[in-house]
Amino acid sequence: MNIFDLDNWVEIFSVIRKNKLRTFLTGFSISWGIFMFCLLLSAGNGLKNGVSANFESTATNRLEIWARRTSKPYRGFPDKRRINLDEKDMRLIKNTPETSTLTGVVWINADFTYKTFNISGDIQGVNPVYQKTNGIKIIDGQGRFLNDMDMKENRKVIVINKALREALFQDKNPVGERLIADSLSYLVIGVYHENAWGNDYKAYIPVTTAQLLYQKGWQVDNIPFTVEGLNTLEDNEIFENELRQQLANLHVFDVSDKRAIGIWNRLEDYLQTQGVFNGISLFIWIIGIGTLLAGIISVGNIMLITVRERTREFGIRKALGAKPRSILGNILMESVAITSIFGYIGMFLGVGLGELVNSALENVESDMTNIFRNPTIEVSVALGAMFILIVSGVIAGYYPALKAVSISPVEAMREE
């Protein structure tokens, strides 16, 4: 049967028009199936993109340790003994094969003053690599982050966050201005932004400067570092246990005392989250494919009804000399037409709704974007679903069509 033959298509659409309700209900099932398929994938992608964006704000292979107090007596030492981190701990971590970058961090609560403005906030002493591991972005045209010369020369320079700039300097570019923090004068060299909860007033200075000015000596409050080669939860657990054992040996505390040293493993959180999302994605695909199958089954059922109703017509055609191939092609083309038209409508609505929601989220600043972002699917995925639906529609219509052409003209004309 020639698919470019206009007469064939006129005949197909005339058959469809004679059965408007049946065709609409079948088409609705197909449209609804692919619409829900696109909608579910869009929602799953939106949730995954939102949570993944939060991980992108800092390095996913990041760990951090901080000192606390022991909760158990050990080797003559009492419990509640304060553990202090210093250069020895940094050397220990740096010398582990898995460590790629690290920095010590010194925390200071400070009162910031600029002219008549005063506000309380936090200062962190860090080194330049902290910018990369924590996703800190310098605002365009507003300076730079700390560098190695700032560290080496113990410079009294400071990088403030956007909230602190707005509170003290309003719309003024503060780079080059002098800022007072706890009676100490710092030169503002940059303004940064980072994806973090809250609107706290924060600033960074060189860790060497913090240790010198605030009498920290070689001590640090916590040690963030990144690792390489830990790709599974099992690898992370082994690394954590070995690290805790080494720290326990260094500071002489019971390795089973989890309160002595705090360890935050962002990589472990990331791997666990990815595992959860892989499960969610699999569930969404199963539900989506199930909705597509519902549409395919509807096509098969409607074609069975069509063949049954038109059996007498097919018998007359065969008696007049119509070839089985012609009848088979007519039924298959009807199946493809119904599947393609209503499938495209469902795909258009599903993809369009995802794009509409995405556009609305981009134009609204809300905490919602921290957990739900870019709820769309790739057009290639939607087109692939359409292709599968059409092919399935052909398969669903093939067996009823084959049954139609296998009936002899005499038997067919006896059908009521």
VOKOL-198725 format. One line per 2 residues: their letters; for each residue x, y, z of N, C-alpha, C, O. Coordinates in steps of 0.05 Angstrom, whole numbers. Example, Ala and Ser with C-alpha at 12.3 -4.5 7.8 and 13.67 -1.06 7.14 Angstrom:
BEGIN
as> 264,-114,156,246,-90,156,264,-66,156,285,-66,169 | 257,-45,142,273,-21,143,258,1,157,268,23,161 $
REM end
This chain:
BEGIN
mn> 17,-24,0,0,0,0,18,25,0,37,27,16 | 12,43,-17,27,68,-20,19,88,1,-4,97,1 $
if> 38,95,20,31,114,41,28,142,31,17,159,45 | 37,147,6,34,174,-5,9,177,-23,4,198,-35 $
dl> -7,156,-23,-31,157,-39,-53,172,-24,-61,163,-2 | -62,194,-34,-81,211,-21,-108,196,-16,-121,200,4 $
dn> -116,180,-35,-141,165,-32,-141,147,-8,-161,143,6 | -118,135,-3,-116,117,20,-120,133,46,-135,123,64 $
wv> -108,156,48,-111,172,72,-140,183,75,-150,186,97 | -152,190,53,-180,199,54,-197,177,65,-216,182,81 $
ei> -192,153,56,-208,130,66,-203,125,96,-222,120,111 | -178,127,105,-171,123,133,-185,143,150,-197,136,171 $
fs> -184,169,143,-196,190,159,-227,189,158,-240,198,177 | -237,179,137,-267,175,136,-276,154,156,-297,157,168 $
vi> -259,133,158,-265,112,178,-263,123,206,-280,116,223 | -242,139,211,-239,151,237,-262,169,244,-271,170,267 $
rk> -271,185,224,-293,204,230,-320,189,236,-336,199,251 | -323,165,225,-347,150,230,-348,139,259,-369,132,269 $
nk> -325,138,272,-323,127,299,-309,148,317,-288,142,329 | -321,172,319,-308,194,333,-303,188,362,-281,192,372 $
lr> -323,178,376,-320,173,405,-299,152,410,-282,156,428 | -301,130,396,-282,108,400,-253,118,394,-235,111,409 $
tf> -250,133,372,-224,143,365,-213,163,386,-190,162,393 | -232,180,396,-223,199,416,-214,186,442,-194,193,453 $
lt> -229,166,451,-222,152,476,-196,137,473,-179,137,491 | -191,125,450,-166,112,445,-143,132,444,-122,128,456 $
gf> -148,154,429,-128,175,427,-121,188,454,-98,195,460 | -142,192,470,-138,204,496,-120,186,513,-103,195,528 $
si> -124,160,511,-107,141,526,-78,143,517,-60,142,534 | -74,145,491,-47,148,481,-35,174,490,-12,175,499 $
sw> -50,197,487,-39,223,495,-33,224,525,-13,234,533 | -51,213,540,-47,213,569,-22,196,577,-8,204,595 $
gi> -18,174,563,5,158,569,31,172,564,48,172,582 | 34,185,541,60,198,536,62,224,551,84,233,558 $
fm> 39,237,557,39,261,573,49,255,601,66,270,611 | 39,234,613,48,227,640,77,217,640,92,222,659 $
fc> 85,204,619,113,195,616,131,220,616,151,220,631 | 125,240,600,141,264,599,140,280,626,160,290,635 $
ll> 116,280,638,113,295,663,129,282,686,141,296,701 | 127,256,687,142,242,708,172,245,705,186,250,725 $
ls> 182,243,681,210,246,676,219,275,682,240,279,694 | 202,294,675,209,322,680,210,327,710,229,340,720 $
ag> 191,317,725,191,321,754,215,307,767,228,318,785 | 221,283,758,245,269,769,270,284,763,288,286,780 $
ng> 273,294,738,297,310,731,298,336,748,320,344,756 | 275,348,753,275,373,768,285,369,796,300,384,807 $
lk> 275,347,809,284,341,836,314,334,836,329,343,854 | 322,318,817,351,310,816,369,334,811,390,336,823 $
ng> 361,351,792,377,375,786,379,394,809,400,406,814 | 356,397,824,357,415,847,376,405,869,392,421,879 $
vs> 374,380,876,392,369,897,421,368,887,439,374,902 | 425,361,861,452,360,850,465,388,850,489,391,854 $
an> 449,409,846,459,436,846,469,444,873,489,458,876 | 456,434,894,466,439,921,493,426,926,510,437,940 $
fe> 497,402,915,523,389,917,544,404,901,568,403,908 | 536,416,879,556,430,862,567,455,875,588,465,867 $
st> 553,466,896,563,489,909,590,484,924,605,503,928 | 595,459,932,620,452,943,629,426,930,613,411,918 $
at> 655,419,932,665,395,920,651,370,932,649,368,956 | 643,352,915,629,328,924,649,308,938,640,291,953 $
nr> 675,311,932,694,293,944,707,306,968,731,302,974 | 692,321,983,702,337,1006,696,323,1032,673,314,1037 $
le> 715,323,1050,712,314,1077,721,336,1096,735,355,1087 | 713,334,1121,720,355,1140,722,342,1168,704,327,1175 $
iw> 743,349,1182,745,340,1210,746,364,1229,757,385,1221 | 736,361,1253,738,382,1273,741,369,1300,733,346,1305 $
ar> 754,384,1318,760,373,1345,737,377,1364,723,397,1363 | 734,358,1382,713,360,1403,726,350,1429,750,352,1433 $
rt> 709,340,1447,719,329,1472,715,299,1474,696,288,1463 | 733,286,1487,731,257,1490,707,250,1509,700,266,1526 $
sk> 696,227,1505,673,218,1522,681,194,1538,665,183,1553 | 706,184,1534,715,160,1549,743,165,1560,759,177,1546 $
py> 748,156,1584,776,156,1594,793,137,1578,783,116,1570 | 819,143,1575,836,126,1558,865,129,1566,875,152,1566 $
rg> 878,107,1573,906,107,1580,914,128,1600,934,142,1597 | 898,130,1621,904,149,1642,893,177,1638,893,193,1656 $
fp> 884,182,1614,872,209,1609,842,208,1616,829,188,1611 | 832,229,1628,803,229,1636,786,234,1612,795,242,1590 $
dk> 760,230,1616,741,237,1594,737,268,1594,747,282,1612 | 723,277,1574,717,306,1570,743,322,1566,744,346,1571 $
rr> 764,308,1556,789,321,1550,787,335,1522,777,322,1503 | 795,360,1520,793,375,1495,815,366,1476,838,365,1483 $
in> 806,359,1451,825,353,1430,830,378,1413,811,391,1405 | 855,384,1407,862,407,1391,875,398,1365,893,382,1365 $
ld> 866,410,1343,878,404,1317,900,424,1310,897,448,1317 | 921,415,1298,943,434,1290,957,424,1266,947,407,1251 $
ek> 982,433,1261,997,426,1238,1003,396,1236,1005,386,1213 | 1005,383,1258,1011,354,1257,988,339,1244,992,320,1229 $
dm> 963,347,1251,940,335,1238,939,340,1208,931,323,1193 | 946,364,1201,946,371,1172,966,356,1157,961,347,1134 $
rl> 990,352,1169,1011,336,1156,1002,306,1153,1007,293,1133 | 989,296,1174,979,269,1174,960,265,1151,962,245,1136 $
ik> 940,283,1148,920,280,1127,932,284,1100,926,270,1081 | 950,304,1098,963,310,1072,979,286,1062,981,282,1037 $
nt> 990,271,1080,1007,248,1072,992,223,1065,1004,203,1057 | 965,223,1069,950,199,1061,947,199,1030,943,220,1018 $
pe> 950,176,1018,949,175,988,924,186,975,925,196,953 | 902,185,989,876,194,977,873,224,977,857,234,962 $
ts> 887,238,994,883,267,997,894,282,973,916,277,964 | 878,301,962,887,317,939,892,346,948,912,358,941 $
tl> 874,358,962,877,386,972,867,388,1001,849,372,1009 | 879,406,1016,868,411,1043,875,439,1053,893,452,1042 $
tg> 861,447,1073,866,473,1086,858,472,1115,839,457,1122 | 872,487,1131,862,490,1159,844,515,1160,848,534,1146 $
vv> 825,514,1178,806,536,1180,806,546,1209,804,530,1228 | 808,572,1213,806,585,1239,781,601,1240,776,618,1222 $
wi> 764,597,1260,739,612,1263,742,634,1284,753,630,1305 | 731,658,1277,731,680,1295,704,694,1294,695,701,1272 $
na> 691,699,1317,668,716,1318,677,744,1320,694,751,1337 | 666,761,1303,676,789,1301,654,809,1299,632,802,1289 $
df> 660,834,1307,642,856,1302,654,873,1280,677,883,1282 | 640,876,1258,649,890,1234,640,920,1236,617,925,1243 $
ty> 658,938,1230,651,966,1231,661,980,1206,684,976,1197 | 644,997,1194,652,1014,1172,637,1041,1176,613,1042,1174 $
kt> 653,1061,1181,642,1088,1188,623,1086,1211,631,1079,1233 | 597,1091,1206,577,1090,1228,562,1064,1229,545,1060,1246 $
fn> 569,1046,1211,554,1020,1210,569,999,1225,594,998,1225 | 554,983,1240,566,961,1256,548,937,1255,523,939,1257 $
is> 560,914,1253,545,889,1252,562,866,1261,587,867,1257 | 550,845,1272,565,821,1281,565,799,1260,545,796,1245 $
gd> 586,784,1258,588,763,1239,611,744,1245,621,743,1268 | 620,729,1225,641,710,1229,664,715,1209,660,723,1186 $
iq> 688,710,1218,712,710,1201,723,682,1201,725,669,1221 | 731,673,1177,745,647,1174,772,652,1162,775,665,1141 $
gv> 792,641,1176,819,641,1164,823,616,1147,821,594,1157 | 828,620,1121,830,597,1102,854,602,1084,866,624,1084 $
np> 860,583,1067,880,587,1046,866,588,1019,842,583,1017 | 880,596,998,867,600,972,851,577,960,832,581,946 $
vy> 860,552,966,846,529,955,818,526,965,802,511,953 | 812,539,987,785,537,999,764,548,980,741,539,981 $
qk> 771,566,963,752,578,944,741,556,925,717,555,920 | 758,539,915,750,519,896,734,497,909,713,488,899 $
tn> 742,488,933,729,465,945,702,473,957,685,456,962 | 697,499,962,672,508,973,654,523,954,634,535,962 $
gi> 661,524,928,644,536,908,641,566,913,619,577,908 | 661,580,922,660,609,927,665,624,901,685,619,888 $
ki> 647,642,894,649,657,869,652,687,875,635,698,889 | 673,698,864,676,727,867,657,741,848,656,735,824 $
id> 643,761,858,624,776,841,639,792,821,659,805,827 | 629,792,796,643,806,774,648,835,781,630,850,790 $
gq> 673,843,777,681,871,781,685,879,810,689,902,816 | 685,859,828,688,865,856,710,849,868,706,834,888 $
gr> 734,853,857,758,843,869,765,814,863,759,803,843 | 779,802,883,790,775,880,788,760,907,780,771,927 $
fl> 796,734,906,798,719,930,827,720,941,844,733,929 | 832,706,962,859,705,974,878,691,955,870,673,940 $
nd> 904,699,956,924,685,940,948,677,958,948,682,982 | 967,664,946,990,654,961,1007,676,973,1018,672,995 $
md> 1009,699,960,1024,721,972,1011,732,997,1024,740,1016 | 984,732,997,970,740,1022,977,722,1045,980,731,1068 $
mk> 980,696,1039,987,677,1059,1016,680,1068,1022,681,1092 | 1034,683,1049,1062,684,1055,1069,709,1071,1086,707,1090 $
en> 1057,731,1065,1064,757,1078,1045,763,1101,1046,785,1112 | 1027,745,1108,1008,749,1130,993,776,1127,991,791,1146 $
rk> 983,780,1103,970,806,1098,944,808,1112,929,789,1116 | 938,833,1120,912,838,1133,892,847,1112,884,870,1110 $
vi> 884,827,1096,865,831,1075,840,814,1081,842,794,1095 | 818,822,1070,793,809,1077,774,807,1052,773,826,1037 $
vi> 761,784,1049,741,780,1028,714,777,1042,711,759,1058 | 695,794,1036,670,794,1049,648,783,1031,650,783,1007 $
nk> 626,773,1044,605,762,1027,585,784,1020,587,807,1030 | 567,778,1002,548,798,991,531,810,1013,526,834,1013 $
al> 522,793,1032,505,803,1053,519,824,1071,507,844,1078 | 544,819,1076,560,837,1093,565,863,1077,564,885,1089 $
re> 570,861,1052,574,886,1035,549,903,1035,550,927,1038 | 526,890,1032,501,905,1031,494,918,1058,483,940,1059 $
al> 502,905,1080,496,916,1106,514,939,1113,505,958,1126 | 539,939,1105,558,960,1112,563,980,1090,566,1004,1096 $
fq> 563,971,1065,571,989,1043,547,996,1025,551,1012,1007 | 524,984,1029,501,987,1012,508,981,983,518,959,977 $
dk> 504,1000,965,510,995,937,538,1002,928,546,999,905 | 554,1011,947,582,1019,941,600,995,937,597,975,951 $
np> 618,996,918,638,976,914,659,978,936,673,999,937 | 661,959,954,679,962,978,708,956,972,725,960,990 $
vg> 715,946,949,743,938,943,761,963,946,756,984,934 | 782,960,962,800,982,968,794,998,993,810,1014,1002 $
er> 770,992,1005,762,1006,1029,774,991,1054,781,968,1052 | 775,1006,1076,785,995,1101,761,987,1118,742,1002,1122 $
li> 762,962,1129,740,951,1145,752,944,1173,773,931,1174 | 738,953,1194,748,946,1221,734,921,1231,709,920,1230 $
ad> 749,902,1241,738,878,1253,752,873,1279,776,867,1280 | 737,876,1301,748,874,1328,773,891,1332,793,881,1341 $
sl> 770,916,1324,791,937,1328,815,933,1310,835,947,1312 | 814,913,1292,836,909,1272,827,918,1245,804,913,1236 $
sy> 844,932,1231,838,943,1204,846,924,1182,868,914,1181 | 826,919,1164,832,901,1142,826,916,1116,808,933,1114 $
lv> 841,909,1095,836,919,1068,817,900,1054,823,877,1051 | 794,911,1045,775,894,1030,786,890,1002,790,909,987 $
ig> 789,864,994,800,858,968,780,844,949,785,840,926 | 757,837,960,738,823,943,711,819,957,709,821,982 $
vy> 690,814,941,663,807,950,655,781,937,658,778,913 | 646,762,953,640,736,942,611,728,946,596,740,962 $
he> 603,707,932,577,695,935,580,665,935,596,655,920 | 565,652,953,565,623,953,537,613,958,521,626,972 $
na> 531,590,947,504,578,951,503,565,979,513,543,983 | 491,579,997,489,569,1025,463,578,1037,452,599,1029 $
wg> 453,563,1056,428,570,1069,433,594,1087,455,598,1098 | 413,610,1091,414,633,1109,427,657,1096,434,657,1073 $
nd> 429,678,1112,439,704,1101,459,715,1121,459,739,1128 | 477,697,1131,496,705,1152,518,724,1141,523,724,1117 $
yk> 529,739,1159,550,758,1151,577,744,1155,585,738,1178 | 591,738,1134,616,723,1135,638,737,1119,633,753,1102 $
ay> 663,730,1127,686,741,1113,709,721,1115,710,705,1133 | 728,723,1096,752,706,1096,777,723,1098,779,744,1086 $
ip> 797,713,1114,823,725,1115,843,702,1112,836,679,1116 | 869,708,1106,889,686,1105,891,672,1131,890,684,1153 $
vt> 893,645,1131,894,629,1155,919,636,1171,919,636,1196 | 941,643,1157,966,651,1172,962,677,1187,972,680,1209 $
ta> 947,695,1175,941,720,1189,923,715,1213,927,727,1234 | 903,698,1210,885,692,1233,900,679,1256,896,686,1279 $
ql> 919,660,1250,934,647,1271,953,667,1285,957,665,1309 | 963,687,1270,981,706,1282,966,727,1299,975,733,1321 $
ly> 944,738,1288,930,760,1302,913,750,1325,909,765,1344 | 903,726,1323,884,717,1344,897,696,1362,883,681,1375 $
qk> 924,695,1362,939,678,1381,931,649,1380,928,636,1400 | 927,640,1355,920,612,1351,944,594,1349,942,569,1350 $
gw> 967,606,1346,991,590,1342,989,574,1317,983,584,1295 | 994,547,1320,991,529,1297,964,515,1297,959,497,1280 $
qv> 947,523,1315,921,509,1318,902,518,1296,903,540,1286 | 884,499,1289,862,505,1271,837,493,1283,838,474,1299 $
dn> 814,504,1275,788,494,1287,777,470,1271,765,452,1283 | 781,470,1245,773,447,1230,791,445,1205,804,464,1197 $
ip> 790,421,1192,808,416,1169,790,405,1146,784,381,1147 | 783,421,1127,769,410,1103,790,400,1083,811,412,1080 $
ft> 784,378,1070,803,368,1050,787,352,1029,765,343,1034 | 799,348,1006,786,333,985,803,307,980,827,306,985 $
ve> 789,287,970,802,261,966,796,251,937,778,261,924 | 812,233,928,809,220,902,810,190,905,823,179,923 $
gl> 795,177,888,796,147,887,776,133,905,776,108,906 | 759,148,919,739,135,936,712,136,921,699,157,922 $
nt> 706,115,908,683,115,890,659,100,900,637,100,887 | 661,86,923,639,71,934,636,77,963,654,88,976 $
le> 613,70,974,608,74,1002,627,57,1019,635,65,1041 | 634,33,1009,652,16,1023,680,28,1025,693,27,1046 $
dn> 689,40,1003,715,54,1003,716,77,1023,735,81,1037 | 694,92,1024,692,114,1043,693,105,1071,706,117,1088 $
ei> 679,83,1077,678,73,1105,706,64,1114,714,69,1136 | 720,50,1096,747,41,1102,765,64,1107,781,64,1126 $
fe> 763,85,1090,781,109,1092,775,123,1119,793,131,1133 | 749,126,1126,742,140,1151,753,125,1175,764,137,1193 $
ne> 750,99,1175,759,83,1197,790,85,1201,800,87,1223 | 804,84,1178,833,86,1179,842,114,1189,860,116,1204 $
lr> 828,134,1179,834,162,1187,829,166,1217,845,178,1231 | 806,155,1227,800,158,1255,821,143,1272,828,152,1294 $
qq> 830,120,1262,850,105,1277,876,121,1279,889,122,1300 | 885,134,1257,909,150,1257,907,174,1276,926,181,1290 $
la> 884,187,1275,879,210,1293,878,201,1322,888,216,1339 | 867,178,1327,866,167,1355,894,162,1365,900,167,1388 $
nl> 911,151,1348,939,146,1356,954,172,1361,970,174,1380 | 948,192,1344,962,218,1347,954,233,1372,971,244,1386 $
hv> 929,232,1378,919,248,1402,913,230,1426,904,240,1447 | 919,205,1424,916,186,1446,888,186,1458,883,194,1481 $
fd> 869,177,1442,842,172,1452,832,146,1440,843,136,1420 | 811,135,1452,799,110,1444,787,113,1416,771,131,1411 $
vs> 795,96,1397,785,98,1369,755,94,1368,742,104,1349 | 743,81,1388,714,77,1388,699,102,1399,675,103,1398 $
dk> 714,121,1408,703,146,1419,696,165,1396,713,181,1388 | 672,163,1385,664,179,1362,661,208,1368,660,225,1350 $
ra> 659,215,1394,655,244,1401,681,259,1402,681,284,1403 | 704,245,1402,730,259,1404,736,276,1380,745,299,1381 $
ig> 731,264,1356,735,278,1331,710,275,1313,700,254,1310 | 701,298,1303,678,298,1285,688,295,1256,707,309,1248 $
iw> 675,278,1241,682,274,1213,657,277,1196,637,263,1200 | 657,296,1177,635,299,1158,645,291,1131,664,302,1120 $
nr> 632,271,1119,639,260,1093,619,267,1073,598,254,1070 | 624,289,1058,605,297,1038,604,278,1014,582,274,1002 $
le> 626,265,1009,626,245,987,607,222,993,594,212,975 | 607,213,1018,589,192,1026,560,201,1023,543,186,1013 $
dy> 554,225,1032,527,236,1028,519,237,999,497,230,991 | 538,245,982,533,247,953,527,220,941,509,217,926 $
lq> 544,200,948,540,173,938,513,161,947,499,148,931 | 506,166,972,480,156,982,457,170,967,437,157,960 $
tq> 460,196,963,439,211,949,436,201,920,414,198,910 | 458,196,907,458,186,880,444,159,878,429,153,860 $
gv> 449,142,898,436,116,899,406,119,902,391,104,889 | 398,138,919,369,143,922,356,152,896,335,143,888 $
fn> 370,171,883,359,182,858,359,161,835,342,162,818 | 379,143,836,378,122,816,353,104,820,341,95,800 $
gi> 346,99,845,322,84,851,297,99,843,279,87,832 | 297,125,848,274,142,841,271,142,810,249,140,800 $
sl> 293,145,796,293,146,767,282,120,756,266,120,737 | 291,97,767,282,71,758,252,69,762,237,59,745 $
fi> 242,78,786,214,77,792,198,94,772,177,85,762 | 208,118,766,194,136,747,193,124,720,172,125,706 $
wi> 215,111,711,215,99,685,195,76,684,181,72,663 | 193,60,705,174,38,706,146,48,703,130,37,688 $
ig> 140,69,719,113,81,718,107,93,691,86,90,680 | 127,107,680,124,120,654,119,100,632,102,103,615 $
ig> 135,78,632,132,57,612,105,44,615,92,36,595 | 96,41,641,70,29,645,47,46,633,28,35,622 $
tl> 50,72,635,29,90,622,30,87,592,9,88,579 | 54,84,581,56,81,552,44,54,543,30,53,523 $
la> 48,34,559,37,7,553,6,9,553,-7,-5,537 | -5,25,571,-34,28,572,-44,39,546,-65,30,536 $
gi> -30,59,535,-38,70,509,-35,50,487,-52,48,469 | -13,34,487,-9,14,467,-31,-7,467,-41,-16,446 $
is> -38,-16,491,-59,-36,494,-86,-25,483,-101,-39,471 | -90,1,488,-115,14,477,-115,13,447,-136,8,434 $
vg> -92,18,434,-90,16,405,-97,-12,396,-112,-16,377 | -85,-32,409,-90,-60,402,-120,-67,404,-131,-80,387 $
ni> -132,-58,426,-161,-64,430,-178,-50,409,-196,-63,398 | -172,-25,403,-188,-11,383,-185,-23,355,-205,-24,340 $
ml> -161,-33,349,-157,-45,323,-172,-72,321,-182,-80,300 | -173,-87,343,-188,-112,344,-218,-106,338,-231,-121,323 $
it> -228,-85,351,-256,-77,347,-261,-68,318,-281,-75,305 | -241,-53,307,-243,-43,280,-244,-67,260,-261,-67,242 $
vr> -227,-86,264,-226,-109,246,-252,-125,248,-263,-133,227 | -262,-128,272,-287,-143,275,-311,-129,261,-327,-142,247 $
er> -312,-102,264,-334,-87,252,-332,-86,221,-352,-85,207 | -307,-87,211,-303,-84,182,-297,-111,168,-289,-111,145 $
tr> -302,-133,183,-296,-159,170,-312,-164,145,-301,-173,125 | -338,-157,145,-354,-160,121,-344,-143,98,-343,-151,75 $
ef> -336,-118,105,-324,-100,85,-299,-112,72,-296,-111,48 | -282,-124,89,-257,-135,79,-263,-159,61,-249,-164,41 $
gi> -284,-175,68,-291,-198,52,-300,-189,24,-293,-201,4 | -316,-168,23,-325,-157,-3,-302,-148,-19,-300,-152,-43 $
rk> -283,-134,-6,-260,-124,-20,-244,-147,-33,-235,-146,-56 | -240,-168,-17,-224,-191,-27,-239,-204,-50,-227,-213,-69 $
al> -266,-205,-48,-281,-217,-70,-279,-201,-95,-281,-212,-117 | -276,-175,-92,-273,-157,-116,-244,-156,-126,-238,-142,-145 $
ga> -226,-170,-113,-199,-171,-123,-178,-156,-107,-155,-154,-115 | -186,-145,-84,-166,-130,-67,-145,-149,-56,-152,-171,-48 $
kp> -121,-141,-57,-99,-158,-47,-97,-156,-17,-103,-136,-5 | -89,-178,-4,-86,-178,25,-67,-156,35,-71,-144,56 $
rs> -46,-151,18,-27,-130,26,-41,-102,28,-34,-86,46 | -60,-97,11,-74,-72,11,-91,-69,37,-91,-48,49 $
il> -105,-90,44,-122,-90,68,-104,-87,93,-110,-72,111 | -82,-103,93,-63,-102,116,-52,-74,119,-51,-63,141 $
gn> -44,-62,97,-32,-35,98,-52,-14,107,-45,4,122 | -77,-17,99,-98,2,107,-102,2,137,-104,23,149 $
il> -102,-21,149,-106,-23,178,-82,-12,193,-85,2,213 | -58,-20,183,-33,-10,197,-31,20,195,-22,33,214 $
me> -38,32,172,-36,60,169,-56,75,188,-50,96,198 | -79,63,192,-98,74,210,-87,74,239,-90,93,254 $
sv> -74,52,246,-62,50,273,-40,70,276,-38,83,297 | -23,73,256,-1,93,257,-12,121,259,-1,138,273 $
ai> -33,127,244,-44,154,243,-55,161,271,-49,183,281 | -70,144,283,-81,149,310,-59,152,330,-59,171,346 $
ts> -40,134,330,-18,135,349,-1,160,346,6,173,366 | 6,167,321,23,190,316,10,217,324,22,233,338 $
if> -15,221,315,-29,246,321,-32,250,351,-25,271,361 | -44,231,364,-50,234,393,-24,232,409,-22,245,431 $
gy> -5,216,400,21,215,414,36,242,413,48,250,433 | 35,255,390,48,281,388,34,302,406,48,318,418 $
ig> 8,301,407,-7,319,425,2,315,454,7,335,468 | 3,290,463,12,285,490,40,293,495,46,305,516 $
mf> 58,288,476,86,296,479,89,326,480,104,337,497 | 75,340,463,75,370,462,66,382,489,79,400,499 $
lg> 45,371,500,34,381,525,53,375,548,57,391,566 | 65,350,548,83,342,570,108,359,570,116,369,591 $
vg> 121,361,547,146,376,545,140,406,550,155,420,563 | 118,416,539,111,444,542,106,451,571,114,473,580 $
lg> 93,434,586,87,440,614,113,441,630,117,458,648 | 132,422,624,158,423,637,173,449,632,185,460,650 $
el> 173,458,607,187,483,600,173,507,613,186,526,621 | 147,506,615,132,528,628,139,530,657,144,552,667 $
vn> 140,508,671,147,508,700,176,517,703,182,532,722 | 194,508,685,222,516,687,225,546,683,240,559,697 $
sa> 210,557,664,211,586,659,201,601,684,213,622,691 | 180,591,696,170,605,720,190,604,743,193,624,758 $
le> 203,581,747,223,579,768,247,597,764,258,608,783 | 255,600,739,278,617,732,273,646,738,291,662,743 $
nv> 248,654,736,241,682,740,233,689,769,226,712,775 | 233,669,786,226,673,814,248,664,832,257,641,830 $
es> 258,681,850,278,673,869,264,661,894,249,675,908 | 269,636,898,255,622,919,272,599,929,289,588,914 $
dm> 268,591,954,282,568,965,274,542,950,288,522,952 | 251,544,935,242,521,920,263,512,900,266,488,894 $
tn> 279,531,889,299,525,869,322,509,881,338,498,866 | 324,509,907,346,493,920,340,463,920,358,447,923 $
if> 314,456,916,307,427,915,294,419,889,290,396,884 | 286,438,873,272,432,848,282,452,827,276,476,829 $
rn> 295,442,806,307,460,786,307,447,759,312,423,756 | 301,463,738,301,454,710,286,428,706,297,408,698 $
pt> 259,428,712,243,404,709,235,399,680,212,402,672 | 255,392,664,250,387,635,263,360,627,278,349,643 $
ie> 256,351,604,269,327,593,280,334,566,271,353,553 | 299,319,557,311,324,531,291,316,509,276,297,511 $
vs> 291,333,488,273,328,466,278,300,454,259,287,445 | 303,292,454,310,266,442,296,243,457,288,223,446 $
va> 294,246,484,280,226,500,251,225,493,239,203,490 | 238,249,491,210,250,483,205,239,456,185,224,451 $
lg> 223,245,437,220,235,410,224,204,409,211,190,395 | 243,195,426,247,166,428,222,152,438,215,131,429 $
am> 209,164,458,184,153,469,163,152,447,147,133,445 | 162,174,431,143,175,409,148,153,389,130,140,379 $
fi> 174,149,382,181,128,363,173,101,373,162,85,358 | 178,96,399,171,70,411,141,66,410,130,45,405 $
li> 126,88,415,97,87,415,86,81,388,68,65,385 | 98,93,367,89,89,340,95,60,331,78,47,319 $
vs> 120,51,336,127,24,329,109,4,344,100,-16,332 | 103,10,369,86,-8,385,57,-8,374,43,-28,374 $
gv> 49,16,364,23,19,352,21,1,327,0,-11,322 | 42,1,311,43,-16,287,41,-46,295,26,-61,282 $
ia> 57,-53,315,56,-81,324,28,-88,335,18,-110,330 | 17,-69,350,-10,-74,362,-31,-77,340,-50,-92,344 $
gy> -28,-62,318,-47,-64,297,-42,-87,277,-59,-94,261 | -18,-98,279,-10,-118,259,-27,-144,262,-37,-155,242 $
yp> -29,-154,286,-43,-179,291,-72,-178,284,-83,-197,272 | -87,-157,291,-114,-155,282,-116,-153,251,-134,-164,239 $
al> -97,-139,239,-97,-137,210,-91,-164,197,-103,-171,177 | -73,-179,208,-66,-205,198,-90,-224,199,-95,-240,182 $
ka> -105,-221,221,-130,-237,224,-150,-230,202,-164,-247,192 | -151,-204,195,-171,-195,175,-165,-207,148,-183,-215,134 $
vs> -140,-207,141,-133,-216,114,-132,-246,112,-132,-257,90 | -133,-260,135,-132,-290,134,-160,-302,130,-162,-326,125 $
is> -181,-285,134,-208,-295,131,-216,-297,101,-210,-279,86 | -228,-319,93,-236,-322,65,-260,-304,59,-275,-298,78 $
pv> -263,-295,34,-285,-276,27,-312,-287,35,-329,-271,44 | -317,-313,31,-343,-324,38,-349,-323,68,-371,-315,76 $
ea> -329,-330,84,-333,-329,113,-336,-300,122,-352,-295,140 | -321,-282,110,-322,-254,118,-350,-242,112,-361,-228,129 $
mr> -361,-249,89,-388,-237,82,-410,-249,98,-432,-238,99 | -406,-272,112,-426,-283,129,-427,-269,157,-446,-272,171 $
ee> -406,-254,163,-405,-240,189,-426,-219,191,-431,-205,171 | -439,-218,214,-459,-197,219,-447,-173,231,-461,-153,236 $
REM end
